[in-house]
Amino acid sequence: MTAVPPHSAPPQAGAATRGDPLPRARCLAEFAPGPIAPYLEHVWLGVPGDTPEEGVRIPLLTLGAHRGELLDAMVQRYGGDAALHARALLSQWSKYYFGLAAPAGVVAACLLRRPLDMSPGRTQLVLSAGMPAKLYFAADALGPPADDPAHRYGPLVAHLDAVIGMLAGMTRIAPRVLWSNVGNLLDYLLEQCALLPGGTDRHAAHATHDDAAWLFGPTGAGGEPNPLRMPVRETTPRSALLPSPFRARRVCCVRYEIPGETQLCASCPLLLTMPDEALALQEAIR
């Protein structure tokens, strides 16, 4: 979407001066249009030295060592038991993490038309009482502009694959559940990018459509099945209580496994299978 200029000129790759190995830390929100900027207020290129840290900053690759903290955070918010409901609780935690990482990758790839180096080995995460609070990428993480969506979105997909692997290694959860969590968000973010001023321009709309076609296509860059393929679908529901067409996620996030969590997400595919008397109790239909 080249028709949507960033609020601030992003740093150029290799822009460091002699004696100063990396450019100064900058918040990614600086580079995003107003409606998108709030998603990036806690995502940085580089680590600012003058910002007080609320929590503990960890190398992202060590996330697995903090399993107990992640589960404790989710028990505080949702209830349940960390031993009995780990997969549902960690599925919910993943949504908070993806809320930091996914907008960063989309803004870089879709709006700036640049790849963002999201390598876990160069990424740091701030955990505040077990919750993902801030994300720090390398100060020189933004690469030069590129036309190929595989080049622009590849680092995001690789980042998600690594994080999903770490989370799936903490409990018995199918990776497709976590991919569905982030796919639902990515679909929403690309829709929001298309709605930005200039997004309805024919060239910009075509570019966004091409990006979505690559990101949500049937196969990945290497020809393997794409775990992000068709993350949501529009369908005609059986019940008149649901909107038509109904926007349904590919896979349920299994939040219902947590005791007391009886309300399903507004795009949960399980809503399509409920009888009307059960649907009538769901806030999602209001």
N, C-alpha and C positions, 0 to 999 in steps of 0.2 A: 504494500500500500504506500507507494512513494508519494501519493498526494497528501499524506498527513505528516507534516514536519514535526520533529521533536521540539519540546520547549527549550532545550539547551543542546548545544552542539556536543555530541558524544565524543569522547576521547578517541583519537586516531590510534590504530595499532602501532606500537613502537614509538609512541609520542614522548617517552621519557627523555630527559635531558642528561647530558654527561654529569656524573656525580650524583644524580638522582635516579636510581635504577627503575623506579616505578612512578607513574603519575599519581597525583593526590587522590585520596579516596573520595568517591562521589556516590551519592544516593541515586539509584536508577530512576526514582520518581522524577528527577530533573529532566529526563529525556522523554517523558511520556506526556501526551495530551491530558487535559484536566480530568476527563471521566475515567481514565485508566490509571492516573498517577497514584491514587490512594492504595492500589494493590501493591505498589512498589516502595512504600514508605519505609519498609524495614529490610530492604534488599540493597546491598552496596557492592560497588566495585572498589575493592580495597577495604582496609579496616581503618575507620576514622580514629584518630588519636585523642580527639577532644570530646568524644561521646561517652557518657557514663554507661557501663555495662550492667544490665539487670539480668543476672543469670550467669551461667558458665559457658564459655566459648570452647567448642570441641572441634577437632578435625572431623569432617563428615564421615570419613572412613571408619571412625570408632563408634558410630551410632549404635551398633549392636551391643556394646558394653554398657549402654544406658537403658536397656530394656525395662528394668524395674522402675526407673523414673518415668518412662513413657506410660507404662501401665498405671502407675500411681496417679498420674495426671488425669488419665481418662476415667479412672474410678471416681476421682473427685468430681468430675463433671457429669458422668453418666450413671454412676453406681455400678453394681455388678461385682464380680469377684475376679481378681487378676489371674488366678489359676484356672478358673472355669470358663471365663469369657474372654480370654486373651485375643482370640482372632477377631472378634467383633470390636473390641476396644482398640486394637492396633489399626483396624480398618478406619475407625473414626480419627485416630491420631494422624493417619496418612493424609486425610483431607486438610488438616491444618498445615501440614508440611507442604503439600502440593499448592496450597494457597499462597505460599511464598515463592516456590520454585517455578511453577507453571507460568505465572504472569511475566516473570523475568525472561524466560525463554521465548515467549510469544511476542513481547514488546520488541526484543532484539531482532527476532527473525521476521516478524510481520511488519512492524512499523519502521524500524531502523533499517531493515533489509540486511542485517548483519548477523553472523553467527556469534554466539556467546559461549565462551569456554566454561562449561559447567562441570568439568572433571571433578569427581569427588575428592581426588587427591590434592586439588587446589582450592577446595571449598571448605569453609568453616561455618558451623551452625551455633547459634546461641540458644541454649535451653534455659528457660525460666520456669522453675518448678516442673520440669519435664515437658513443657510446651515449647514448640518451635517459635522463637521470638524474633530472631534476625538471621539473615543469610548473607555471608560475605563471599563473593567471588574474587578472583585475583584482580588487581587494579588494571591489568592490561588484558582483561578477558574478552573485550569486544574486538572481533576481527574485522577485516575490511569488508565493504559491501559485496554481496554476491547475488547472482540471479538464481542459481540452482537451489530449490527448496531443500534438497537433501543435504546440501552444505550448510544451509542456515538452520535447519531444524534438527540435523543429526546430533549435535551436542546435547540438545534438550532430551531427545529420545534416549541417548546413551546414559544421561544422568538419571532419568526416570527408571531405566532398566536396572541400574546399580542400586538405587534406593529401594526399589521394590524387591530386589533380591535380598537386601539386608533385612527389610521388614518381614518378608516371607520366611526368612531364616530364624525369626524370633518365635514363630508359632506355626501351627498347622493351618495355613490359609492359602487358598489357591491364588497365585499371582494375578489371575484374570479379575479377581475382585478389586485389587488395588489398581490395576490398569483401567478398570471401569470407573473407579473414583476419579482418577486424573483425566480420563478421556471425557467424562461429563463436563469437567471444568474447562478443558481445552476447547471443546465445542462452544461453550458459552463465551469464552474469551475471544475466539475468532469472530463470533457473531457481533460482539461489542466493538471489535475493531472495524468491522464492516459498517457499523452505524455511526462512526465518527464523522465529523465534517470532512467532506472530500471522499468518504468511503463509498458513496454511491456513484462517483465518477466511474465511467466505463472501464478505464484502464485499471484503476484501483480495485474495483469490484472483481475484475478478471484475475488480478494478482492474488487477491484473497481467496478466491475460488480455487485457483491452482494450488495455493498453499494447503487448503483444507483437503483437496483431492489427494495430495501427496501424504499428508499427515494421517489421514483416516482411510487410506487406500487398503486394498486387500493384502498387499505384500510390503515388506520392509525394503530397505536399500539393497540388501543382499539377496533378495528374492524369498526370504523366509516369511512365514505368516506374520502379519502385522498385529501385535497385541492391541493396537489402538484402532483397529478397523471398525468402522461404523459404531462409535461409542454410544450414540443415541439414535433412535428412529422415531418417526412419526407414524402412528397407527390409528385406526378407527377402533375405539374401545367397544366392548360388548355393552357396557352399562351407560345409560344416559346421565348418570351422576358424574361421569368423568368428562373433561373437555374433549372435543373432537376437532381436529386430530389431537391425539395424546402424545406428548413427548416422553418417551420411555428410555431409560438407561438400558445398556446391554445386559448388565449384571447387577443384582441387588448388593448393597454394601453390608448386609447382614447385621445392621444395627438392632434389628428386632430380637436378636439372640440375647441382648442385655435385658435382664429383668426390669420390667416397668417401661421399657421403650416400645410402646405399642403404636406410636404414630410413625408412619412411613414417610419417606421423602416424597416430594411432589412429583418426581419423575421415576419413582420406584416401579419396576416391571411387575412386582407382586400385586400392585393395585389392579392390574388388568385381569387378575385371576380371582379377585374377591367377589363374593356375592354382595348384592346391594345392601343387605342389612349390616354387613361388616364395613362396607365403604361409607355408610352413613356416619360411622364413628370416627372417620379419618378427617383431620383438619386439612389435609391436602386437597380435599374437594371443595373447600369453602371459597 
